[in-house]
Amino acid sequence: MPRVRVRRSLGLLPLVAATFFMVSGGPYGLEDLVQKAGYTRALMVLFVVPFIWSLPAALMVGELSAAMPEEGGYYRWVMRALGPFWGFQEAWLSLLASIFDMAIYPTLFVLYLGQFAPALGGGRNAVLVGAGVIALGAAWNIAGIRAVGDGSIGLGALLLAPFAIMCGYGLFRTGHVAPPQPIGLDKLGALSVAMWNYMGWDNASTIAGEVEHPQRNYPRAMLIATALIAVVYMIPVALARYAGLDPSTWSTGAWAQAAAALGGQWLGLAVIVGGMLCGVGMTNALVLSYTRVPFAMAEDGFLPAVFTRVHPTTRAPWISIVACAIAWTLCLPLGFERLVLIDIILYGGSLLLEFVALAALRIREPELPRPFRVPGGVIGAAVLGVGPAFLLALALVRGYHEQAGPVSALAFGIFIALAGGGVYALMRKRREAILRAAAMISSGERR
């Protein structure tokens, strides 16, 4: 099918802000890491993981998005480097991961809302509120990519403001510093939470066709966002330790209690509002990213052509946005940690395919223009994926011990991944039939 024209309207700062929400959304979500590992180990993990997990992915995205600034991002990379089968598997894994991933952020919104209005924080009400967050993100995205980018800047400033104030109180608090109380150590659980908080860099690639000057802006945005997120994570955790807050009592939503202990009830309420904004901002940014994959697949004939329909004014792929929003809403009842593990397993498979594509394109297309290039030649490109593969292996061990219904999260993730081969066979037959029909129509017109 012919490519649908999109509009390049996202600049560097909005791209950084959108990437920030696609990956992070602030310190919200780190509570389980602190509880599982304690402050000192949590800070060590937060410092080391970006070098092994985040920076390699950010460098890969910087090179490939600058070289191939097209809608669909990582799907297009793998398709071009490894062929249609693996391109489809990349899209399959990413879309399935998105179903579990996108149920997490409305869940975070509900957890923080529940501290403000307990009646809305559980049961049926929680699912309805989460569905409303997804619906808001879908409507915001239909309004256009510029609205999402500019909105991400504003939401980022609002949600980080309470943490800046909280850090000020923690820094100047004296006479209350106490050593952290001893807690049990869950190494693999802590690592899984850290990996989840630092993953998602490739999500920014799917909107490359809508970014201004992508050859210049993508590498800069990836490096800026990597440093920003590491700083935003480590400073509040370090100052919470300095203030002597007990890590053994932490769970999702504990930042509000920490803020109230440092600055009073008003600051705790501000952090709760910030947590709600984090859930909205991450949902909004990831709707932007994930919905471009079905759009690109439909252009290639793997999904019905209706997914290529765009809004006449904003050029947003509104059919893809609505369809994805419905699928994400159906997964809202699942629990937080189970969602994180399944998400990491599926996302990890797609990420490894992207690293393989990076090295394969260095071999197959050495003359491809690369405004930004990972150093080290083919060997450097190949070695870049070793660290993420190692951390993913550790996460898989953790997934073996976490249940997803009657089976482990690992077995469930592997089953979903393997199902992609059968789905590809069905979609390939459909695609070939469409191409034959198009060829017959074209041949008849020429006569």
Steps between C-alpha positions, in 0.01 A plus 500: 500500500619859445636679807262744670638851523566623855609840626839575661408727790680372813814694600791410730359611837158334448684185380706497822182549706312227314798263538515583872141381538546199271784380725452653843243753612702589809588308821150348521540123474831486691331425832509123454871522412576681828293251699664197337861621510535778758642844426865417445440207268219687322736788425763258374246335269373836376856606420616178330190396303500804267851415377412135432134530397400856409803654329545215246131527405517880478809482275331245276189716470716803426675327209208318340241777542739749342580259215137396437262767629177319408168432669512163673859538623632170634254301287650659187858437621451128555295460182778659295786317673355152551201468267120485534482206743720660764352843433159357579634331815641834613160663458323202662721506810480878529123514467449217747740667742305823457179329612658416836710815516210735439297344781773604747477879471127538561560261792758745641248782455240300694745410780577866563139606457406238760701690762294809428164328443511139633163410348649545152820304569371143485258255344274596213552872555876459449446330165257771389742777601784323318284471190437873522875570508550292184207675332652840588834395348326381184307826460814705568688308231225542244548874556846460343867435577574865578231500769659190654854642488408839643280336762787274606715806574233648726417172675871432561550835668190457718578149622867573577429821694389320821815286489718808468332645810524165678872479423547849642334398827705180513828680433453756775343271754738457796499294818279223360744297294490129592649193335256308279341209681606155381266338252487176304678510166326398177780548246321381188175672596685828552681457169171436317347820639811701405502356147135591458564854621786539251349335192309633201760700306404340170142620548614843388602358162150421374417870450818577301296595194345784702818645659666814368864452390512139629863448394603768747231486766483126575860449621484820706161413649609147600813617682323791673214277615739228627684745726177673610327179603800368697523829693124515563513148644810517716469838673162441673603149613830631636330781691233265639786293640669811637175596674490158672169378358447129564520307169335185639161673498518609137262376231344651188372842608744546791648821355193681635570385858868592459407849378252550785764394755747753359284798410156450645165377378478757220818364339372145529184604315713671233694176445173308471385742230842461334458121502167536327659732242775241450241235415327734255826619342645152448172369361479797264858469372482124450170521313699722262772236462319168490220599265745573217591130478156375381496801267833393341396133488181594317707692244691175438180295467533303826192670651180629338541826310254670736788536749666750263214747528614833643313798639446752218636791706756361746614203282486275809426128425173507688376149416825350633474717812143389577568130435810497723319688777231230512760220526688679778184558700429126508825434694436747780396237762850340507736575794800735489796263551357231272451763231861617540648152459292404194574841349877457548499150347317608183676835471838332551442271204416791273799701628743218421363484145574872468862452607534218246357735235754768595791261438340344190451838334864586567593188298232511228481875445836650595433800274169589666528867604543509878512859633563346843698177530567273798882477518696179445380389157315170465658361817393807699143466373494128588649546848247774580227241561699279741417694817124518434498127412669417832249703705215349304624150587489592869146632460397173335622312807277723710210438260532124556403547866213748446159354415270627224190296570573123494844541338812707566534848352799366301299214345212735423733749331673229295165357387385842380831558320489164320143560392633779278621245244150361447347846483760601240407203279136609501581866439744413220229310309268795538772742387585289194133487401475879526816547292373260232170685483679834475722363221199373306328839530815680389543261205138556393542878515810484278306305236 
